[in-house]
C-alpha cells in the first residue's frame, strides 16, 4: 500500500483518468475498485462510455496476465457491466473496435465476456454487427495457435480457448438454430468448427486440458450440425467434392470440416471417456468400424490438399479463416498419422483381402506420397519415418494372401516415375514376408498355414512360396531396367541391391534345402517349400530363364559399362590433379574425385553382390536341372 491513495472527487475527466492510472500503477486494487464504483466516476461514465471503454481496454492491452491478474479482473467486471447500463449497440461497436486492436494480444480474452453480453442483449437482431466480433475472435485464435506451435513457452492459448468457449456458450445459450438454411446458422457452425480445426489440433491432449476438450465437443454439439452429422457430410464431400456448390455455408470449406473432424475424432477415439461423450457422440459403434468412420477424414487430411481450397477462397462472411501456414499443415498430417496408427488397434487382425478395398488401398498411396517427399539434409523428417513405419505395420497386420495382392500392386515396374527408395523398401518387405511364410510352413506345414488363412476370411489362400505366387512376384521384381525409368544405374542402386539380396535369399534357402534332401533323404522335405520356389524364380523357358534374360544379364552388362566409365573418369581426375598447381582447381578436382570414387564404391558393391548371386545360381542350377 502507498502512503496516500489518490482521491477521485473531480468532475474533470482527465483528472479522473490520471487518478485511476495512478491506482493501477501502484497496484491499489481496493482503491481502484472503490474509485470505479464512486459517484464521480459513474457520473462521468454515463456521458463518456467510449472514453472509459478505450481507457479500460488500453490498460488490458498493457498489463501482464500473470502479475496483474486482480487488476485485469476488476477491468473485466467493469466492461461486463457496461452493456447492462448503457446503449448495447454503442457498446458492441466500441468493444468490437477494441477487439480488432487487441486480437494478437494474449489479454484479448478479457473482452470476450463483455462482448458476449452485448451479442446476447441485441437478441441477435444486429447480425451484421455480430459477424465482425466472431471473425476477430477466430483471427485471434489462429494467431495464438501459431504462437503456441512456434513458441510454446509464451503461449496463452489454453486460457484464451477457455474464454472463447465461454463466449460461445453464453452467446448460443438462447440462440435457436433453424431447420433450413440460415446465414447465421452457417456462420456460427463454421466458426465453432474452427475451435477443433486449428487451436485444439495444435494443443496436445493432456489431463490438464481434459475439460477444455470436453467443453469444446459439447459446444459444437449445440449447433444444428452435431459432430456425427458432420461425418456424413464429410463423406459426401470426399466422394463428390464441392465444385459448383456456391452456398455460403460451412460445406464450402471442406478444409475446415475435415481438419475440425480430425481434431474431434482424435479426442473422441483416443482420449474421451463415456461421460465426456454422453449426449454428444453415439456410443453404438464397434471399434472395428472406427477405420471406416474416420476414412474420409484421413483420406482428405493426409493428401494435404485440404488447404488449397481455402487459400483460394475469399468470402467476407468467413474472412478470418485464411489458409494455415506450413507448420499447421505439418501438424495436420502428423495428427492424421497418429490417429491412423491408433485406430489400427481397433481393426480386426489380421487384415484380409476383403478389408483391402480400393478405399483402404488409398492409405498405401497416401503414405507413399508422404514417405517419398523431397528431403533436405541427412536426417529424415519424422513424418517420413512415421509414414514408412505405418506402411510396414499395415503389411505386417495383413494375411499372407492380402500381402501377396498388396505386393502385386506396389511392385508393378510399369508405374510411371517410380521412386527407387520406395521400390527398394517394398522389395525388402517382400523378402521378409517370404521368409516369414517359408519358416511357418516348414514348421507347421503348408496345409495348416492355408487353413489359418481361411479362418482369417480368405476364400482362396495365396502363399508366397507357391509357384503361381512367386512367379508373379519374381516377374514384377526381377526386371532391369525399369520400363518407366531412364535414370542411371547408380540412381537405381537402392532397389537393385534389394532385388539382388532377395534373389540371393531365395537361392541360398533352396540350396540349403537341396543339401538337406541329399544328406537326409528320409526327412522328406516338401517340394512346395523346397525346389518349387527356385523354379518359380527362374521361369525356365528352353535353355535360359526369365530371371537371366530380364534381370541378371542386362544388369551385368550395364554394371560393367558403368564401372568402366567411372574408372576412366577417376583416372582422368587423378591425372589432372597431378598436373595442376592452382589451389582452387585442386579443390574442385578433389571434390569431383571424391564423388566419383563414392559412386564407384557403390557400383562395386552391386558387382560383388551380383557375382555372389550368379555363383549360387549356377551351383543350384546344376543340382536341380542337370
N, C-alpha and C positions, 0 to 999 in steps of 0.2 A: 504494500500500500504506500502511496505517496503521502507526504505530509498534508497536502491540501487537495481535495477533489474539486475540479472546476465546477462552478455552479451555473446551470443553464437557466438564466432568467431574462435573457434579452430577446426581444422580438425580431432582432435583425438576423436574417437567415445565415449570412456569412459568419456571424459570431456564434450562432448555434453549431454550425458545421465545425468551426475551429474548436469549440469546446468538446464536441463529440470525437473529433480526431485526436485530441489530447487524451481523452479517456481510453481510446483504443490503443494509442502508442504506449500508454502506461499500464495497459492490460488491466484496467479498472472495470472488471466485468459487472460488479454490483452497481457501480456508479453509472455505467453505460445503460444497464437495464432500467434503472430509475429515471435516468435522463430521457430515454426514449418514450417512457410512459408519462412523462411530465406534461403539464398543461401547455407550456410554451411550445414544446416540440410538436405536440399533437395539433396545436393551432396552426403552426406553420405547415405541417404535413397536409392538412386539409386543403391548403391553397397551392402547395408545391409538390404534388405526388411524383412528378417526373424527376425533379431535382433530388428528392430523397431516395428514389429508386436508383438513380445513377450513382449517388454517393454510396449507398449500401453495396451495390454491385462492384463499384470501384475498389472498395476495401476487400470484398470477397476475392477479387482477382489478385490482390497483393498478399493476402495473409497465407500463412503456412497451415496446411490441414493438420499437421502433427503438433505444432507449437501453439496454435491459436484456435484450437477446436471450440472452446467455450464462447469466444467472441463470434466465431463463424456461426455457431448455433443461435446466438442472440440475433444476428443479422438475418439468419434464415427465418426465424419466427416473425421478425418484422416484415419481411417480404411476403410471407404466407398470409399475414393479416390484411395486407393492402387490398386484395380483390374483394374482401368481405366488407370493406368500409368505403371503398371508392369505386369509380366507374370501371366496370370489368373490362370493357373494350379498350379503354385507355391503358389500363394495367397490362393487358395482354400484348398490346403493341409495344409498350415500353420494355417489358421483360423479354419479348422476342428480339428486339434490337440488342439488348444486353447479352442474350444468349448467343447471338451471332458473333459478338466481340469476344466472348469467353469460351467458345466451343472447343478450343485447343487447350484450355486451362483445366487442370485437374479438379479445381473447385467448382466447375460448372454444375456439378450435381446439386449444389445448394440453391440453384434456380429452378430445379425441376418440380419440387412440391408446390411452390407458388404458381408456376405455370399450369400444373395440373388443376389447381383451384380455379384458375381463370378459365381453362377449357371447359371444366365441368359446369361452372356458373353461366357460361354462354349457352348452355343446353344444346351445344353442337350446331347452333344456327349460323355461326360465323366460320364455316369450314375453311373458307379461303384464308382466314387468319390463323387457323389451327395448323394448316399444312406446313407453313414455314417453320413452326416450332418443331414438328416431327422431323423435318428434313435436317434441321440444325442438330437435333439430338442424335440422329443417325450419323451425321458427319462427325460429331464429337466422338461417338463410339468407334467409328472407323479409325480416326486419328489415334485414339488411345490404344486400340488393338495393335496398331503397328508399333507404337512406342513399347508396348508390352513385349512384342517379339524381338525388337532391336535393343531395348534397354530395360529388361525385366525388373531391375532393382529400382528404377524410377517409376515403375508402373503403379497407377491408381485405378487400373481397370476394374478390379473386383468391386471397389467401393462405388465407382460410377455405375456399374451394372446394377448393383442393388438399388441405387437411386432411380435408374431408368425403369427397372421392373416395378418399383413402387409407383412411379409416374403413370405407367400404362395401367397398372391395377386400379389406380384412382380414376383415370380417365375412362376406362372401359366398364367400370362397375355399373354405370347407368346407361351405357351405350347399347343400343339394340341393333344387332346385325340383321339385315333384311334377307328374305329368301331369294330374291332375284339379284341381278347385277346392280351394284350401287358403288358410286365413286368413292365414298367414304369407307365402305367395307373393304374394297380392294386396296385402298391406300393403307389402312390400318393393318391389314393382313400382311402386305408386303414388308412393312417396317417391323412388324412383330417377328416375321421370319428372319429378318436381319439379325435379331438377337442371337440366333443359333448359327446364322450363316457366317459370321466373322468373329464377334467377340468370344462366344463360347467355343468356337473352333480353335482359337489360339490359346485359350485358357485351359491348361491341362487339368483334368478332373482329379481332385484330392478331397479327403474328408472335410477339409477346411471350406470347400466351396460346394458341399453337398446340397445345402438349402438353396443356393443360388441356381443350380441346375434344376432342382425340383420345382422351384417357383417359376422358372422360365418356361418349363414344359406346361405347367398349369395355365400360365398366362397365354401362351399360344393357343391352348385349348379353348380360350374364351372367344376366339374369333369364329366365324362361321365355318372356317376350314380347320377341322381337327387334324392333328399330325397324321393320323392314319388315312384320313380322306386325301391328304396331300400326297401320300404314297401312290394312290391310284392315279392321281393327276400326273405325278412324275413318270409313271409307267407309260401313260398316254403320250407325254411329251417325248419320251425316249424313242417311242415307236414311230411317231408321226412328225416330230419336230414342231416348230411353231411358225413355219413360213405362212404368210398370209393372214396370220391372226393379229389384228390390229387393236384388239381390245386393250384399254388402259387398265389392265389388271395384273395381278402377280403372275398369271400364266405367261405374260410376255417376258418374264425374267427367269428362264429356266435355271440360269446360273444361281439365282437367289434361292429358288425352291430346292434344287439338288444339293447345293452346298449346305443349306439350312438343314435339310433332312439328313445329311451326313452327320452333322453335329447332334441332331436329335437321336438318330439311331445309335450312334456311338455311346450316348448316355443311356438310352433305353436298354440296349443289349449288353452293355459291359458293366454298368455301374448301378442303375436304378434298382430299388427294392420294390416289391409288390405294393407297399404302402405309398411309395412315390408315384406309382403308376395308376393308383386307384382312381377310376373315373376319367383318366387321361389317355389310357392306352389299352386296347383289347388284350387280354391275357390268355386268349384261347389258342394262340399259335404254338405249335410244337417247335422245338429248337431245330429240328431237321428242316423246317421250311424257312428258316431265317435267311438263308442264302438267296432264296427266290424272292423274298420280301425286299431284300437290300439290292438285288441285282441291278435294277435301272439306275439306282443312285451311284453305285460303284462304277458301273459302265460309263456313266457321264463324267464323274469327277476324276476318274483315272485317265481319261483322254485329255484332260487339261484344256478342253475346248470350251468349257462352260463359261469362261470369262470373256471370250471374244464377242459373244452376242451382246453382253452388257457394255463392253467397251465402245461398240459402235452405235449404241442406243442413247439418244438424247431425249429425255422426256421430262418436262417441267414438273410433273407430279411426283417423280421419284428422283429428283436431280442430285440428291446426295449419294446415290448408290453408283459411284463410278467404279471402273474396273480396279480390282485389287492389285497391289504390286506383286512382283515376283515372289517375295518372301511369303505372302499369303497363299499364292498358288502352290508353292512347295509344301506348305503346311497342309493344304488340302489333300495333296497326293499322299503325303506321309500318313495323315489320319485315315485315308482310304485304305492304304495297305495295312495299317494297324487293325482296322475293322475287319477287313477280309481275312487276315490271319486269325483273328479271334473267333469269327463265326464259323471257320472251318472246324472248330471243336464241336460245333453243333451238328455238323453234317454226318450222314450215315457213313460209316467207314467199313470196308473200303468203297471208294467211288467207282461204280461200274460204268460200262459203256453207255447205258441209258442215261445216266446222270450227265455225261459229257455231250449234252446237246450243243447246237450251234451257239446258243446264248452263253452257256458256260465255257465254251471254247474261246469266247471273246476274252476271258481272263488271261489266257495264254498270250494272245496277241497284244493285249493292253500291257501286260507285264513285260513282254518282249520289247515293246516300244520304249518303256521306261528303262529297261536294262541296257539297251544299246544306244542310249542318248550320248552325244559327244561329251567327252570328259577332258578337262584341262588339269594337268598335274598328275602325279604318280598315284595318289590316294583316290580310290573310288568313292564317290559320294554315297551317303547312307541310303539314299533312295535306290541307287543301282544295286547295292548289295542286298537290300531288303527285297527288291523285285526278283533277283536271282534266287534268293532263299525261298521265296514264295513259290516260284516255279518248281524248284526241287521238291518242295513239300507237296504240292498238288500231284506231281508224278508219283511220289512215294506213297501217297494215300490211295492211289488207284489200283485196281486189279491188274493182273498181267495182261488180260485181254484189252482192257481200256488203255493201258500204256502202249500196247502194240499199235493201236489206232492213233494215239497221240503222236507217236514217233513217225508213223507214216505221213501225218500232216506236217509235222515240224521239220522233217529232214528232206523234204522234196527238193532236189538240187535245181529244179527249174524256177524256184521262187526268185523273182527279179530283185536285184540289189541285196542279196543275202549278206548278212553280217557274219564275217568269218569267225569272230569270237563266239557269237551265239551258236553258230553251227558246231563249233568245236565243243562247246559245253553240252549241247544236245547229244552229240556222239558219245561223250564221256558218260552221260546219264544212261544212254542206251547200253553201253558196255557194262555198267554197274547193274542194270536191270537184267541183262542176260546172265550175268554171274549169279545174282540172287536166285533167279528161277532155276538155273542149272543145278546149283547146290541143293535147293529144296527138292528137286526131282531125283537127284542122286540119293538123297537121304530117305525121302518118303515115297518116291515113285511117281511117275507122270500121271497115273490114274487118280491117285489121291489128290494131286495138285489140281487136276482138271475138275474133280468133284468140288473142291473148295471154290473154284471159280463159279461153278453153277450155283452153289449155296449163296454166293455174293450177288446173284441175279444175272449172271451171264448165260444167255441161251446157247451160244456156241463158243466154248473156250478157245482162246488163241494163246499158245505157249511159245515164247520167243525162240526156243531151240528147235521147234518143229520146222521141217523143210519149207512148208508153204509160207511160214512167217519169216524165217531167217533169209530165205531167198529174196523176199520183198525188201527187207531192211538192208541187206547187202547191196541190192541194186540201187537203193537210194543213197547209201553212204559211200560205197567204193566206186566213185566216178570222178575222174580228173581229166581235164579241167572242168570246173562247173560250167554248165551251158550258159548260165546267166552272168558269168563274171569274166571281166577282161583284166583283172588285177594280176600283178606279177606273183610268182610262187612264194616269194618271201612274205608278201602281204596275206597269203592264204595259209601260211605255215601253221597257224593255231589249229585249224580244223584238219589239215592234212596230217599233222602229228597225232592228233586224237584218233583219226581213222587208222593210221598205222598201228597205234597202240591197241586198238580194238581188234584189228586183224591178227596181231601178234598174240593177243589173249586167246582168241578162238583157236589158232594154230597150236599154241602150247598146250592148251587144255585137251584138244583132240589127240595130240601127240602123247600126252600122259596116259590117256585112256587106252590108246593103242599099246603102249608099253605094259599097262596092267593086264590087258587082254592077252598079250603074248606070254607074259610071265606066269599068269594065273588064269588059264582058260576057263577053269571051273567057276570063276566068280560071275560069269555071265553078265557082263556089262550091257545094259540095254542099248540097242542101236539108236533109239531116239534121243538119247543124251550122249551118244558116243560119236560115231563117224558121220551120221546124217548131217549135223551142223557143218562139217567140213565140206561135204558135197554141196550143201546149200550155199556156202561161201563161194565155191568155185564156179557154180553154174556151168558145169562142163558141157562144151559143145565141140564135137570132133576131137581134134588134137590139142586144143587150147581151151581157156576158160574166160568167162566174162571178167572175173577178178583180175586176170593177167592183162587182158586186152583193153579194158576200160579204166584200169587204175594203175597197176604196177608198171606196165611198160611206158605209157605216156608220162607218168610221174618220173620214172628213172631218166627218160630222155630229157625232159625239161630241167630236172635237177642237175644233171651233168652239164647241160648248156649254161645254166645259171652260175654254177660253181666256176666253170671255166671263164666265164665273163667277169665275175667278181675277182678271181685270181689275177686276171690281166689288169684290171683297174688297180688292185693293190700293188702289183709290181710297178706299174707306171707311176703311182703316187710315191712309192719308195724311191724310185729313181729321181723324181722331181725334187724330193726333199734333200737328196744328196747334192743336187746341182744348184740349189738356190741358197742365197745368203740373206735375203730380205726377211727380217723377223715377222712382219705382218703376213707375208706369203707363207712362211713356215707354219705359222699358227693355223692359217686356213687349210693348208695341206694336211697338217696333223689331225685337225678336226674331221676332215673328209676321210682320212685314212682310218680313223677310229670307227667311223660309221660303216665303212666297207668291211673292216675286219669283224665287226659285230655281226653284220649280215652274213659274212662267210661262215662264222661260227654256227649260226642258227641253221644254215643250209647243210653244214657238215653233220650236225646233229640229226637232221632229217635223213641224210645219206646213211649214217650208221644204223638208224632205226630201220630204214628201208632194206638195207643189206641183211639185217637180222631177220626180218620178215621173209625175205626171199630164201634164205638158207633153211629156215624151219619149214617153209612151204615146200621146198624141194625134197627135204627129208621125209616129210609126211606123205607127199605125193607118191613116193616110191613104195611106202608101206601100204597105202590104200589102193592104188591103181595098178601097180606093177607086180 
